[in-house]
């Protein structure tokens, strides 16, 4: 399987995402939205950074169970209840991403929402991965 991250010089330099990702071969894995729930189904405390970390860990756990790894993520949608709070913690969230997922970034969209399914959740991550067969 080949994954090509495409960032044209004609577009602004991406930070924390890729403008496009092309995949040849492999198996597509659709990852359900994950929030910062612990194993007992309770939303973790500590704000948006702690919830992003747990949501990302949950997403990567589901991906690993499907035979994938973080670099296999080709698309990520981030749903955020408070965009200003998320942006204010962007550097910390970037540190979490690099620690858990590395420096390969999927095509990413961040979407502001009024609330998530669990009213205590501040962020939800949904992804698509291309896993080698």
Secondary structure per residue as TSV (DSSP state, phi and psi in degrees):
chain	resnum	aa	ss	phi	psi
A	1	X	-	360.0	138.0
A	2	X	E	-116.5	131.3
A	3	X	E	-117.7	123.8
A	4	X	E	-117.6	121.2
A	5	X	E	-93.4	125.0
A	6	X	E	-114.9	119.5
A	7	X	-	-132.5	87.7
A	8	X	-	-60.5	141.4
A	9	X	T	-62.7	-21.9
A	10	X	T	-74.7	-13.1
A	11	X	S	-104.7	158.1
A	12	X	-	-57.4	144.7
A	13	X	-	-60.2	125.5
A	14	X	-	-75.1	147.7
A	15	X	S	-130.9	108.3
A	16	X	S	85.4	13.0
A	17	X	S	-161.2	168.1
A	18	X	B	-113.8	146.1
A	19	X	S	-67.6	-36.6
A	20	X	E	-151.0	153.5
A	21	X	E	-136.2	126.4
A	22	X	E	-110.2	140.6
A	23	X	E	-128.8	133.7
A	24	X	E	-119.8	123.6
A	25	X	S	78.9	178.8
A	26	X	S	90.6	-178.9
A	27	X	E	-116.3	131.3
A	28	X	E	-81.5	132.1
A	29	X	E	-120.8	120.5
A	30	X	E	-95.5	123.5
A	31	X	E	-105.5	123.1
A	32	X	E	-62.5	154.6
A	33	X	E	-58.6	134.8
A	34	X	E	-122.0	133.4
A	35	X	-	-109.4	-177.8
A	36	X	S	-80.7	52.0
A	37	X	B	-86.3	136.4
A	38	X	-	-80.4	-179.6
A	39	X	T	-60.7	-26.0
A	40	X	T	-85.8	-0.5
A	41	X	S	85.5	19.4
A	42	X	-	-105.3	134.8
A	43	X	B	-67.2	129.9
A	44	X	-	-67.9	151.2
A	45	X	S	-90.0	171.4
A	46	X	S	111.1	4.1
A	47	X	H	88.7	-168.6
A	48	X	H	-65.0	-35.7
A	49	X	H	-67.1	-47.0
A	50	X	H	-63.0	-39.9
A	51	X	H	-70.5	-37.7
A	52	X	H	-61.5	-45.1
A	53	X	H	-59.2	-46.1
A	54	X	H	-68.8	-40.5
A	55	X	H	-62.8	-42.1
A	56	X	H	-65.5	-43.3
A	57	X	H	-60.4	-40.7
A	58	X	H	-64.4	-44.0
A	59	X	H	-61.1	-44.0
A	60	X	H	-69.3	-30.4
A	61	X	H	-65.9	-44.4
A	62	X	H	-63.4	-41.1
A	63	X	H	-63.2	-43.9
A	64	X	H	-62.4	-37.9
A	65	X	H	-64.7	-24.2
A	66	X	T	-91.5	6.1
A	67	X	T	90.3	13.6
A	68	X	-	-107.3	175.1
A	69	X	-	-135.8	166.5
A	70	X	G	-53.0	-39.3
A	71	X	G	-65.5	-13.2
A	72	X	G	-79.8	-12.9
A	73	X	E	-64.9	125.1
A	74	X	E	-113.8	-18.1
A	75	X	E	-147.0	140.5
A	76	X	E	-142.4	130.8
A	77	X	E	-114.8	129.1
A	78	X	E	-111.4	119.5
A	79	X	E	-100.0	127.8
A	80	X	E	-129.9	127.8
A	81	X	S	-73.8	-38.8
A	82	X	-	-127.7	95.3
A	83	X	H	-60.7	-40.5
A	84	X	H	-62.7	-41.4
A	85	X	H	-64.6	-43.6
A	86	X	H	-61.2	-47.0
A	87	X	H	-63.5	-38.9
A	88	X	H	-63.0	-26.0
A	89	X	T	-105.9	18.1
A	90	X	H	-56.4	-42.0
A	91	X	H	-64.1	-43.6
A	92	X	H	-65.0	-39.7
A	93	X	H	-65.0	-39.0
A	94	X	H	-61.5	-39.4
A	95	X	H	-62.9	-43.0
A	96	X	H	-61.3	-47.2
A	97	X	H	-55.7	-51.7
A	98	X	H	-63.1	-36.3
A	99	X	H	-68.0	-41.1
A	100	X	H	-91.1	-34.6
A	101	X	H	-117.3	-12.0
A	102	X	-	92.2	-158.3
A	103	X	S	-110.6	8.6
A	104	X	-	-91.2	127.0
A	105	X	-	-113.5	138.2
A	106	X	-	-79.4	169.2
A	107	X	E	-64.7	128.0
A	108	X	E	-133.0	143.2
A	109	X	E	-129.3	140.8
A	110	X	E	-114.8	128.7
A	111	X	E	-125.4	125.3
A	112	X	E	-79.3	132.8
A	113	X	-	-130.5	159.2
A	114	X	S	-77.5	-31.0
A	115	X	-	-167.8	165.1
A	116	X	-	-109.7	174.0
A	117	X	S	-52.1	-50.0
A	118	X	S	-87.4	118.4
A	119	X	T	-62.2	-17.2
A	120	X	T	-86.2	-12.7
A	121	X	-	-75.6	136.3
A	122	X	-	-103.5	-21.7
A	123	X	E	-149.0	145.0
A	124	X	E	-136.0	138.3
A	125	X	E	-117.0	131.1
A	126	X	E	-128.4	136.0
A	127	X	E	-139.3	167.4
A	128	X	E	-128.4	135.1
A	129	X	E	-126.7	153.7
A	130	X	E	-117.1	111.3
A	131	X	E	-107.3	136.0
A	132	X	-	-60.4	143.5
A	133	X	-	-103.1	360.0
